[in-house]
């Protein structure tokens, strides 16, 4: 069965291939009685390289469940790719903040704090060993 072009395009954008996804139709579970127990309308997808699994039995129709499962799979793959790029950006930003120079105001405040601390410590006296 061919996938809609929208799903193919989204898979290509993420860098995934539809051939990497194992698709099975299994019997459902839960409420629904005899109908759900006899028909294989539940769609189960597994993306081999990442190990992501999606199972969908929201609708009574196998075709509708298949479309919903593929949309969810593509959404999860996109979220995974987005998280990876966000982590790279966050690491770069953290490094930039760590290595940047202090602003003039920060330097002034730092010097004032050091002078204040020095005055505080200068008030201390030597400990004498008088008994």
N, C-alpha and C positions, 0 to 999 in steps of 0.2 A: 504494500500500500504506500502510495506517495504521500509525502507531507505537504502541507500548504506552503506556498512560497515565503510567507511571512516567517514561519518557523525556520525554514532553511536559511533565510537571510540572517536571522538572529543567531543561529548556530554558527554560521560562517563568521559573523562579527566577533563572536567569542573565541573562535578558533577550534571549535568542536566539530566532529563529523557525525552525521546521523548513523553511519555504519558502526560507530563505537558503542551505540546504545542497543542493549538487548531489550526486546519488547516481548512480553508474554501476556496472554489473556487467561485469567484465573477466575475461579468461582469466588463470589463475594462472601461476606460474613456479616453478622449483625441482624438487625430487624429487616423484615421483608418477606419472611416466610418461604414458601416452596419456590417461588419465582427466583429469588436471590440464590437459593441453594442449588438450583438446576442449571442456571445459565452462567456462562463465563463472560460476564460483562465488566468485570474489574480489570483494569489495565495496570500492569506492573512494568516499570522501566528501570533499567540499571545502566548507568554510564560507566563503562569499564575502566578508563584511565583514572577517574576521580573516585569511583566507588559510590557515587550519589545514587540513591534509590527513591523512586516516586511510585506511589500506589494510589490509584484514583477509582472510587466507586460512587461518586456523588450522584450520577444520573443513572437511569435504567438502561440507557442506550450505550452499547459498546463504542460506537463511533464518537459520541459526545464525550465519554470518559477518556477516549484516546486523545482527543484534541485538548481536553483539560490537562491531562497528564503531561503531554508534550509542552504545553505552555508553562506548566509548573517547573518542568525539568529545565527548560531554557532560562526561566527566571532565576532558578538556583545557580545555574552555571554563570549567568551574568553577575549575580551577587558575589559569587566566589571570585570572579575576575576583577570586579570592582574593589573588593576587599584587598586583593593583592596589590593593585595599583595604589590604593589609599595608604597601605602600609609603607610602600616605597616613598610616597610623598611625605608621610609623617616622619619617617626616619631622616629624610633630607632636611626637613624643616627643623627637627630637633638638633641636628648637627649644625645647621646654620645659626640657630639661637645660641648654642653652646660656644661657638668659636667667634662670635661677633665681638667687636670692641665695645667697651662701655661708653655710654654717652657722657657728655660734659656734666650734665646734672648728676648722673650716677657717681662720677668721679668726685664731684664736690661733696655729695652726701657721704661717700665712703671716707674721705679725709676728715670731715667733721666728726663722724662716728669714731674714728681712730683717735682724734684729739680728745674727744670727750672721755673715751676709755682710758687714755693715758693720764688725764687729770684725776680720774677716779682711782687709778692704781697708785698715783703719786701720793695720795693722801694716806696710803698705808705706811705704817712704820715698821722698823725692823723689830723682830721678835727678840726680846732680851731673855737671857737665861738667868735672871735674878730670882733668888728664892728667899 
